[in-house]
């Protein structure tokens, strides 16, 4: 039974490596494209900076988790294992918090951007990216403050099983706090996540309502003989629905597993690995959704590819 459990644990853990490879590659590609759009494009969009921040966050989240499950990092004795555990676990949880907050900022920013000029949301339209930069600095401070308990409670796993330790990885464990402090930090993280999730759902619903109303007005102006072509607004609606739906499904599953582990304090490596795969799933899926739905990026790629083909044809 123990051998079968260990086999399942290593099988699930090894499934993370292809997930991390795809996620890091896609996020790096997305990051480079939007950095080029911010600094070298003819006219950068306000959403370029949040998407750039989201891609960078997911790269760091997947890298830290990859280092945690890797064996090569822990064979080096130059840095104490206790210090490695504290830094990697803290950074991974901070990146997870920044992932949900950045997705919320992106959703709200899109809602503000497409809101009519006469609506109350039009008063919050940003004329520069300075406000977004300061907002991200605030989110970094907030997320690091809420996750500060991990620096004190994360320790290197001892060679022998000891009571009062909760399994995190093969090399790191979580030192159980008192019930009062444990539920305090759980409540703070739950309040933060539910707040951002609620804002995300409201802004997405508002955008869907605006785009649906725009579609109805557009169809009323066209003859019933012709079906109007899919507009950029309709494509944006599908992108928003897909991105938010993926996030909500993965977030709900991740939260259920995390709360179950945190409340019951059960030491089940298989459950922890499943939670790891689910938690990092959004970081892998989101860049693929954003790249495939961004027509501007697709046009840039097509133009660059066409220019390279023409250059090769001339050289031949």
BELWO-V32342 format. One record per backbone hydrogen bond with DSSP energy under -1.0 kcal/mol. CO is the residue of the C=O (numbers start at 1). NH is the residue of the N-H. Records with the same first field share a line. If there is no record, write none. Layout:
CO->NH, NH
This chain:
1->5
2->6
3->7
4->8
5->9
6->10
7->11
8->12
9->13
10->14
11->15
13->16
15->19
16->20
17->21
18->22
19->23
20->24
21->25
22->26
23->27
24->28
25->29
26->30
27->31
28->32
29->33
30->34
31->35
32->36
33->37
34->38
35->39
36->40
45->48
47->51
48->52
49->53
50->54
51->55
52->56
53->57
54->58
55->59
56->60
57->61
58->62
59->63
60->64
61->65
62->66
63->67
64->68
65->69
80->84
81->85
82->86
83->87
84->88
85->89
86->90
87->91
88->92
89->93
90->94
91->95
92->96
93->97
94->98
95->99
96->100
97->101
98->102
99->103
100->104
101->105
102->106
103->107
104->108
105->109
106->110
107->111
108->112
109->113
110->114
116->119
120->123
121->124
122->125
129->133
130->134
131->135
132->136
133->137
134->138
135->139
136->140
137->141
138->142
139->143
140->144
141->145
142->146
143->147
145->148
147->150
148->151
149->153
150->154
153->175
155->173
164->176
166->174
171->157
172->168, 169
173->155
174->166
178->182
179->183
180->184
181->185
182->186
183->187
184->188
185->189
186->190
187->191
188->192
189->193
190->194
191->195
192->196
193->197
194->198
195->199
196->200
197->201
198->202
199->203
200->204
201->205
202->206
203->207
204->208
205->209
206->210
207->211
208->212
209->213
210->214
211->215
212->216
213->217
214->218
215->219
216->220
223->226
231->235
232->236
233->237
234->238
235->239
236->240
237->241
238->242
239->243
240->244
241->245
242->246
243->247
244->248
245->249
246->250
247->251
248->252
249->253
250->254
251->255
252->256
253->257
254->258
255->259
256->260
257->261
258->262
259->263
260->264
261->265
266->268
268->272
269->273
270->274
271->275
272->276
273->277
274->278
275->279
276->280
278->281
281->285
282->286
285->289
286->290
287->291
288->292
289->293
290->294
293->295
294->298
295->299
296->300
297->301
298->302
299->303
300->304
301->305
302->306
303->307
304->308
305->309
306->310
307->311
308->312
309->313
310->314
311->315
312->316
